[in-house]
Amino acid sequence: MPSKKSLNARNLEALGTQRLAQLLLEISAGDAAAKRRLRLELAGAESPAAVAREVRKRLGTIARSRSFVDWQTRRALVADLATQRRAIVEQVAERDPSEALDLMWRFLELAGSVLQRCDDSSGTVSAVFDEAVDELGRIAVAAEAEPKALADRAYRALLDNGYGQYDDLIAVLVPSLGEAGLEHLKQRMIALTDEPVRRPPDDERRVVSRGSGGVICRDEIEERSRMTAARLALKDIADAQGDVDAFIGQYDEQMRRVPRIAAEIAGRLLAAGRADEALDLLDSAEHDGRSWPCFEWEDARIDVLDALGRRDEAQAARWSCFERSLSAPHLRAHLQRLADFDDVVAENRALAHALQFPSLLQALAFLAAWPALNEAARLVVDRSAELDGDAYEILTPAAERLFARHPLAATLLLRAMIDFSLQRTRSSRYRHAARHLMDCGALAASIEDFGAFETHEAYVARLRREHGRKTAFWSLVA
């Protein structure tokens, strides 16, 4: 039987409403967030209008605030914003969706000022506004929002999208905008791009920066921002309307030759059944001459070749992409389309290619993850002089994978990281280096022959000779 002292709803209900009310008042004393939550609950018991008033009041307070929010106070801000968003969704929208729609717009209007004065390196504040955009779409449907009025409000929002908070706005509003709303928004954006540039008199222009490229003024930045917002919106509208040509029209001929953009357009042409056009566009793209592939372009071209029934060319493209980048997904896709036994031959060929790949770290990451541990160990032993001990994000997982079956290779990886830490006096890594040295000691018993490499005892002795004065490291070892 559960203890009567356990914190659960049943046990708390047994205290009675009067005692619970007293406890809530005591617990919320000095806690502004708890008090706001309780006021919202009391307002919800009265009416959705009362909740709306409380939310509007709080949103106004947040909008007027100018204090900087650092990582220590960010959690309280996120909790406050989340409380207001939930109140709109759970208490107002259920009974008055039109009021909730207006409130959610006002909530989203906070994004610019809040993010401007906030350390949002974790992305938690932006995530609250992302959720609000999704909720806005659902509330707009429930409120049966008038399409053109909704489009006008979306228009104003999209021109104030400095932090990307409205990036998904058009997509979530499509069910409510319908064709009439989308077309209205489209015409407003087209009109915006056709407006003449309003350049102030030279003596009134505000210089933002000066550099080798010349002077940049505030009005120029605002104009670029306005045109970018319109172009991005017209792209989203074209997608919503299924108008591939309108989407393509947002890029000039030169931009269409950028591989990433060509891939973006080709995907839409392929979905529209225009694979031949997609391939022509992709093949006209201008690459910068680097061997590293643009994966978006590569994948788009492979998809188009498959759609056109040119399977051998698609397979060759997959292999070529693997050869240049050791891309495991492209190799796996290539092997899956081969007959039995042919896939084994191709895999062996791929592993041999990885052993000779110019970048040791890239080859090691591929072989350890594939996994091809015999080949990974061979790579480490044969090319140990090339190991970069700074690349702990690759060497550590590789050493862990090789630990049981390939102790010498694992040891060489650990030593590379130890040597880097000590040679560069990276004291922040000494704790990891000390642990690596302990692991090397444990591995030594499993190594029958160190070959051309130092034994563990010789390696430790050399470390003491060369780095004996680094007491912070040796104290951790001890």
C-alpha positions as CSV (number, residue, x, y, z in Angstrom):
1,M,0.0,0.0,0.0
2,P,1.4,3.4,-0.9
3,S,2.5,5.6,2.0
4,K,0.1,8.3,3.1
5,K,3.1,10.7,3.1
6,S,3.8,10.2,-0.6
7,L,3.3,13.4,-2.6
8,N,0.4,12.5,-4.9
9,A,-3.0,13.9,-5.7
10,R,-5.0,11.5,-3.5
11,N,-3.0,12.2,-0.4
12,L,-3.1,16.0,-1.0
13,E,-6.9,15.9,-1.5
14,A,-7.2,14.3,1.9
15,L,-5.9,17.5,3.5
16,G,-9.0,19.4,2.5
17,T,-9.5,22.5,0.5
18,Q,-9.0,25.0,3.4
19,R,-5.7,23.5,4.4
20,L,-4.5,23.3,0.8
21,A,-5.4,26.9,0.3
22,Q,-3.4,27.9,3.3
23,L,-0.4,25.9,2.1
24,L,-0.5,27.5,-1.3
25,L,-0.5,30.9,0.2
26,E,2.5,30.0,2.3
27,I,4.4,28.4,-0.5
28,S,3.8,31.2,-2.9
29,A,4.9,33.9,-0.4
30,G,7.9,35.6,-2.0
31,D,7.5,33.6,-5.2
32,A,6.2,36.0,-8.0
33,A,6.0,33.2,-10.5
34,A,3.8,31.0,-8.3
35,K,1.6,34.0,-7.4
36,R,1.1,34.7,-11.1
37,R,0.2,31.1,-11.7
38,L,-2.4,31.1,-8.9
39,R,-3.9,34.4,-10.2
40,L,-4.3,32.8,-13.6
41,E,-6.1,29.8,-12.1
42,L,-8.4,32.1,-10.1
43,A,-9.2,34.1,-13.2
44,G,-9.8,30.9,-15.2
45,A,-12.4,29.9,-12.6
46,E,-14.1,33.3,-13.3
47,S,-14.1,33.5,-17.1
48,P,-11.8,33.4,-20.1
49,A,-12.1,37.2,-20.3
50,A,-10.6,37.4,-16.8
51,V,-7.7,35.1,-17.9
52,A,-7.2,37.3,-21.0
53,R,-6.9,40.4,-18.8
54,E,-4.3,38.8,-16.6
55,V,-2.3,37.6,-19.6
56,R,-2.5,41.0,-21.4
57,K,-1.3,42.7,-18.2
58,R,1.7,40.3,-17.9
59,L,2.6,40.6,-21.6
60,G,2.6,44.3,-21.2
61,T,5.0,44.1,-18.3
62,I,7.3,41.8,-20.2
63,A,7.2,44.1,-23.2
64,R,8.3,47.1,-21.1
65,S,11.1,45.4,-19.4
66,R,14.6,46.4,-20.4
67,S,16.8,44.3,-18.1
68,F,19.3,41.9,-19.6
69,V,18.5,38.2,-19.1
70,D,21.6,36.1,-18.5
71,W,21.9,32.3,-18.3
72,Q,21.1,32.5,-14.6
73,T,17.8,34.2,-14.9
74,R,16.9,32.7,-18.3
75,R,15.0,29.7,-16.7
76,A,12.6,32.0,-14.8
77,L,11.9,34.0,-18.0
78,V,11.2,30.8,-20.0
79,A,8.9,29.5,-17.2
80,D,7.0,32.8,-17.2
81,L,6.6,32.9,-21.0
82,A,5.5,29.2,-21.0
83,T,2.9,29.9,-18.3
84,Q,1.4,32.8,-20.4
85,R,1.4,30.6,-23.5
86,R,-0.3,27.7,-21.7
87,A,-2.9,30.1,-20.3
88,I,-3.8,31.3,-23.8
89,V,-4.0,27.8,-25.2
90,E,-5.6,25.9,-22.3
91,Q,-7.8,28.5,-20.7
92,V,-8.7,31.1,-23.3
93,A,-8.7,29.2,-26.6
94,E,-11.0,26.5,-25.4
95,R,-13.8,28.9,-24.8
96,D,-13.0,32.0,-26.8
97,P,-10.6,31.2,-29.7
98,S,-10.9,34.7,-31.3
99,E,-9.7,36.3,-28.1
100,A,-6.9,33.7,-27.9
101,L,-5.8,34.4,-31.4
102,D,-5.3,38.1,-30.7
103,L,-3.5,37.2,-27.4
104,M,-1.2,34.8,-29.2
105,W,-0.3,37.4,-31.8
106,R,0.6,39.8,-28.9
107,F,2.6,37.0,-27.3
108,L,4.6,36.5,-30.4
109,E,5.2,40.3,-30.8
110,L,7.3,40.0,-27.6
111,A,9.9,37.8,-29.4
112,G,12.0,40.6,-30.9
113,S,12.4,42.6,-27.7
114,V,12.8,39.5,-25.5
115,L,15.5,37.9,-27.6
116,Q,17.3,41.2,-28.1
117,R,17.9,41.4,-24.3
118,C,18.5,37.7,-23.6
119,D,21.3,35.2,-23.7
120,D,19.6,32.5,-25.6
121,S,22.6,30.4,-26.4
122,S,20.7,27.3,-25.3
123,G,17.8,28.1,-27.6
124,T,15.2,27.5,-24.9
125,V,13.7,31.0,-25.2
126,S,13.3,30.7,-29.0
127,A,11.7,27.3,-28.5
128,V,8.8,28.9,-26.5
129,F,8.1,31.2,-29.4
130,D,8.4,28.3,-31.9
131,E,5.7,26.5,-30.0
132,A,3.6,29.6,-29.9
133,V,3.7,29.8,-33.8
134,D,2.5,26.2,-34.0
135,E,-0.3,27.0,-31.6
136,L,-1.2,30.1,-33.5
137,G,-2.1,28.0,-36.5
138,R,-4.4,25.7,-34.6
139,I,-6.1,28.7,-32.8
140,A,-6.6,30.5,-36.1
141,V,-8.5,27.4,-37.4
142,A,-10.7,27.3,-34.3
143,A,-11.3,31.0,-34.5
144,E,-12.4,30.7,-38.1
145,A,-10.2,33.8,-38.8
146,E,-11.1,35.9,-41.8
147,P,-8.5,35.0,-44.4
148,K,-7.5,38.5,-45.6
149,A,-7.4,40.0,-42.2
150,L,-5.2,37.1,-41.1
151,A,-3.0,37.7,-44.1
152,D,-2.6,41.4,-43.2
153,R,-1.5,40.5,-39.7
154,A,0.9,37.8,-41.1
155,Y,2.3,40.5,-43.5
156,R,3.1,42.8,-40.6
157,A,4.7,40.0,-38.6
158,L,6.9,38.8,-41.5
159,L,8.4,42.2,-41.8
160,D,9.4,42.1,-38.2
161,N,11.2,38.7,-38.3
162,G,14.6,39.7,-37.1
163,Y,15.2,36.6,-35.0
164,G,13.5,34.1,-37.3
165,Q,10.5,33.7,-34.9
166,Y,8.1,33.8,-37.9
167,D,10.0,31.5,-40.2
168,D,7.3,28.8,-40.2
169,L,4.3,31.3,-40.0
170,I,3.0,30.9,-43.5
171,A,3.1,27.1,-43.4
172,V,1.1,26.9,-40.1
173,L,-1.4,29.5,-41.3
174,V,-2.2,27.8,-44.7
175,P,-5.3,26.0,-43.4
176,S,-6.8,29.3,-42.3
177,L,-5.5,31.5,-45.0
178,G,-6.8,29.3,-47.8
179,E,-6.4,30.4,-51.4
180,A,-7.9,33.8,-50.9
181,G,-5.6,34.6,-47.9
182,L,-2.5,33.3,-49.6
183,E,-3.2,35.3,-52.8
184,H,-3.8,38.4,-50.7
185,L,-0.6,38.0,-48.9
186,K,1.2,37.3,-52.1
187,Q,0.0,40.5,-53.7
188,R,1.0,42.5,-50.7
189,M,4.5,41.0,-50.9
190,I,4.8,41.6,-54.6
191,A,3.7,45.2,-54.1
192,L,6.4,45.6,-51.4
193,T,9.1,44.5,-53.8
194,D,7.9,46.9,-56.4
195,E,8.0,49.9,-54.0
196,P,10.7,52.4,-54.9
197,V,13.6,52.6,-52.5
198,R,13.1,55.5,-50.1
199,R,16.5,56.9,-49.7
200,P,16.8,59.8,-47.2
201,P,18.9,63.0,-48.1
202,D,22.6,62.4,-47.8
203,D,22.9,64.6,-44.7
204,E,20.3,62.5,-42.9
205,R,21.7,59.1,-43.7
206,R,22.9,57.2,-40.7
207,V,26.2,55.3,-41.2
208,V,26.3,51.9,-39.6
209,S,29.7,50.7,-40.6
210,R,32.7,51.6,-42.7
211,G,35.1,49.1,-44.3
212,S,37.0,48.1,-47.4
213,G,33.7,47.6,-49.1
214,G,32.7,51.2,-48.4
215,V,30.1,52.8,-46.2
216,I,26.9,51.0,-45.2
217,C,24.0,53.0,-44.1
218,R,20.9,52.2,-42.0
219,D,18.5,52.7,-44.9
220,E,20.5,50.2,-47.0
221,I,20.3,47.5,-44.3
222,E,16.5,48.1,-43.9
223,E,16.0,47.9,-47.6
224,R,17.8,44.6,-47.8
225,S,15.9,43.2,-44.9
226,R,12.6,44.3,-46.5
227,M,13.4,42.6,-49.8
228,T,14.7,39.5,-48.1
229,A,11.5,39.2,-46.0
230,A,9.4,39.6,-49.2
231,R,11.4,37.0,-51.2
232,L,11.3,34.4,-48.4
233,A,7.6,34.9,-48.0
234,L,6.9,34.6,-51.7
235,K,8.9,31.3,-51.7
236,D,6.7,29.9,-48.8
237,I,3.6,31.1,-50.6
238,A,4.7,29.4,-53.8
239,D,5.2,26.2,-51.9
240,A,1.8,26.5,-50.2
241,Q,0.2,27.1,-53.6
242,G,2.2,24.3,-55.3
243,D,3.5,26.9,-57.8
244,V,7.0,25.7,-58.7
245,D,7.6,28.4,-61.3
246,A,6.8,31.1,-58.8
247,F,9.3,29.5,-56.4
248,I,11.9,29.5,-59.1
249,G,11.1,33.1,-59.9
250,Q,12.5,34.2,-56.5
251,Y,16.0,33.5,-57.7
252,D,17.8,35.1,-60.6
253,E,19.8,33.1,-63.1
254,Q,23.1,33.4,-61.2
255,M,21.5,32.3,-58.0
256,R,20.0,29.2,-59.6
257,R,23.5,28.0,-60.4
258,V,24.5,27.8,-56.7
259,P,24.5,24.1,-56.0
260,R,22.4,24.3,-52.8
261,I,19.8,26.5,-54.4
262,A,19.7,24.3,-57.5
263,A,19.0,21.3,-55.2
264,E,16.2,23.2,-53.5
265,I,14.6,24.0,-56.8
266,A,15.2,20.5,-58.3
267,G,13.4,18.9,-55.4
268,R,10.3,20.9,-56.2
269,L,10.5,20.2,-59.9
270,L,10.9,16.5,-59.2
271,A,7.8,16.5,-57.0
272,A,5.9,18.3,-59.8
273,G,6.9,15.5,-62.3
274,R,9.4,17.7,-64.1
275,A,12.5,15.5,-63.6
276,D,14.2,16.4,-67.0
277,E,14.1,20.1,-66.1
278,A,15.4,19.3,-62.6
279,L,18.4,17.4,-64.1
280,D,19.2,20.2,-66.5
281,L,19.1,22.7,-63.7
282,L,21.4,20.6,-61.5
283,D,23.9,20.0,-64.2
284,S,24.1,23.8,-64.9
285,A,25.1,24.4,-61.3
286,E,28.6,26.0,-60.8
287,H,30.8,24.3,-58.2
288,D,33.7,26.0,-56.6
289,G,36.2,23.4,-57.5
290,R,36.6,21.8,-54.1
291,S,36.5,18.1,-53.9
292,W,34.2,18.1,-50.8
293,P,30.7,17.5,-52.2
294,C,27.6,19.6,-51.6
295,F,25.4,16.9,-50.2
296,E,22.1,18.7,-50.9
297,W,23.1,18.9,-54.6
298,E,24.4,15.3,-54.7
299,D,21.3,13.9,-53.1
300,A,19.0,15.9,-55.3
301,R,20.8,14.7,-58.5
302,I,20.7,11.0,-57.3
303,D,17.0,11.3,-56.7
304,V,16.4,12.8,-60.1
305,L,18.5,10.1,-61.8
306,D,16.5,7.4,-60.0
307,A,13.3,9.0,-61.1
308,L,14.4,9.0,-64.7
309,G,15.3,5.3,-64.5
310,R,19.0,6.0,-64.9
311,R,20.0,3.6,-62.1
312,D,23.6,3.0,-63.1
313,E,24.3,6.7,-63.1
314,A,22.7,7.1,-59.7
315,Q,24.8,4.3,-58.4
316,A,27.9,5.9,-59.8
317,A,27.0,9.2,-58.2
318,R,26.5,7.5,-54.8
319,W,30.0,5.8,-55.1
320,S,31.6,9.1,-56.2
321,C,30.1,10.9,-53.2
322,F,31.5,8.3,-50.9
323,E,34.9,8.3,-52.5
324,R,35.3,12.1,-52.0
325,S,33.8,12.3,-48.5
326,L,33.7,8.8,-46.9
327,S,29.9,9.4,-46.5
328,A,28.6,6.3,-44.8
329,P,24.9,7.0,-45.8
330,H,25.9,7.1,-49.5
331,L,28.0,3.9,-49.3
332,R,25.2,2.1,-47.5
333,A,22.7,3.2,-50.1
334,H,25.1,2.0,-52.8
335,L,25.6,-1.4,-51.2
336,Q,21.8,-1.9,-50.7
337,R,21.2,-1.7,-54.4
338,L,23.8,-4.4,-55.3
339,A,23.3,-8.1,-55.8
340,D,24.4,-10.6,-53.2
341,F,28.2,-11.0,-53.2
342,D,28.6,-7.9,-55.3
343,D,27.9,-5.9,-52.1
344,V,30.7,-7.7,-50.3
345,V,33.2,-7.0,-53.0
346,A,32.1,-3.3,-53.1
347,E,32.4,-3.0,-49.3
348,N,35.9,-4.4,-49.3
349,R,36.8,-1.9,-52.0
350,A,35.3,0.9,-49.9
351,L,37.3,-0.1,-46.8
352,A,40.5,-0.3,-48.8
353,H,39.8,3.2,-50.1
354,A,39.2,4.5,-46.5
355,L,42.6,3.2,-45.4
356,Q,44.3,5.4,-48.1
357,F,42.1,8.4,-47.6
358,P,44.1,11.6,-47.2
359,S,42.4,12.7,-44.0
360,L,43.3,10.2,-41.2
361,L,40.7,11.6,-38.8
362,Q,38.0,11.3,-41.4
363,A,39.0,7.8,-42.2
364,L,39.2,6.8,-38.6
365,A,35.7,8.3,-37.8
366,F,34.3,6.4,-40.8
367,L,35.9,3.0,-40.0
368,A,35.1,3.1,-36.3
369,A,31.5,4.0,-36.9
370,W,30.9,1.6,-39.8
371,P,32.1,-0.5,-37.9
372,A,35.2,-1.9,-39.5
373,L,37.4,-2.3,-36.4
374,N,40.2,-4.4,-37.9
375,E,40.7,-1.7,-40.5
376,A,40.4,1.1,-38.0
377,A,43.1,-0.5,-35.9
378,R,45.4,-1.0,-38.9
379,L,44.9,2.6,-39.9
380,V,45.9,3.8,-36.4
381,V,49.0,1.6,-36.2
382,D,50.2,2.4,-39.8
383,R,49.6,6.2,-39.6
384,S,50.1,6.9,-35.9
385,A,52.4,9.8,-36.6
386,E,49.5,11.6,-38.2
387,L,47.2,11.5,-35.2
388,D,46.0,14.8,-34.0
389,G,45.5,14.6,-30.2
390,D,43.3,17.7,-30.3
391,A,40.6,15.8,-32.1
392,Y,39.2,14.2,-28.9
393,E,35.7,14.1,-30.3
394,I,36.9,11.5,-32.9
395,L,39.7,9.8,-31.0
396,T,37.8,9.2,-27.8
397,P,34.9,7.2,-29.3
398,A,37.3,5.4,-31.6
399,A,39.5,4.3,-28.6
400,E,36.4,3.1,-26.8
401,R,35.4,0.9,-29.7
402,L,38.9,-0.5,-30.1
403,F,39.5,-1.0,-26.4
404,A,38.5,-4.7,-26.2
405,R,39.8,-6.2,-29.4
406,H,42.6,-3.9,-30.4
407,P,44.4,-2.7,-27.3
408,L,47.5,-1.4,-29.1
409,A,45.5,0.8,-31.4
410,A,43.4,2.1,-28.5
411,T,46.6,2.9,-26.6
412,L,48.0,4.9,-29.4
413,L,44.8,7.0,-29.6
414,L,44.9,7.6,-25.9
415,R,48.6,8.5,-26.0
416,A,47.9,11.0,-28.8
417,M,45.4,12.9,-26.6
418,I,47.7,12.7,-23.5
419,D,50.7,14.1,-25.5
420,F,48.6,16.9,-26.9
421,S,47.3,17.9,-23.4
422,L,50.8,17.9,-21.9
423,Q,52.8,19.4,-24.8
424,R,50.3,22.3,-25.1
425,T,49.8,22.6,-21.3
426,R,46.1,22.3,-21.7
427,S,45.4,22.1,-17.9
428,S,41.6,21.9,-18.5
429,R,42.2,18.5,-20.1
430,Y,44.5,17.1,-17.5
431,R,41.8,15.2,-15.8
432,H,40.9,13.4,-19.0
433,A,44.6,12.8,-19.8
434,A,45.1,11.3,-16.4
435,R,42.2,8.9,-17.0
436,H,43.6,8.1,-20.4
437,L,46.9,7.2,-18.8
438,M,45.2,4.9,-16.4
439,D,43.4,3.2,-19.3
440,C,46.7,2.8,-21.1
441,G,48.0,1.0,-18.0
442,A,45.0,-1.4,-18.0
443,L,45.4,-2.0,-21.8
444,A,49.2,-2.8,-21.4
445,A,48.5,-6.2,-19.9
446,S,46.6,-7.2,-23.1
447,I,49.3,-6.1,-25.5
448,E,51.7,-9.0,-26.3
449,D,54.0,-7.0,-28.6
450,F,54.4,-3.2,-28.7
451,G,56.5,-3.6,-31.8
452,A,58.1,-0.3,-32.8
453,F,56.1,1.6,-30.1
454,E,57.2,2.3,-26.5
455,T,56.0,-0.1,-23.8
456,H,53.7,1.4,-21.2
457,E,56.6,1.7,-18.6
458,A,58.8,3.4,-21.1
459,Y,56.1,5.8,-22.1
460,V,55.3,6.8,-18.5
461,A,59.0,7.2,-17.8
462,R,59.3,9.6,-20.8
463,L,56.3,11.6,-19.7
464,R,57.9,12.0,-16.3
465,R,61.2,13.2,-17.8
466,E,59.6,15.6,-20.2
467,H,56.6,16.8,-18.1
468,G,57.6,16.0,-14.6
469,R,57.0,19.6,-13.4
470,K,53.4,19.6,-14.4
471,T,52.3,18.7,-10.9
472,A,48.6,19.4,-11.6
473,F,48.6,16.5,-14.0
474,W,50.7,14.1,-11.9
475,S,48.5,14.8,-8.8
476,L,45.5,13.6,-10.7
477,V,47.4,10.5,-11.9
478,A,48.3,9.8,-8.3
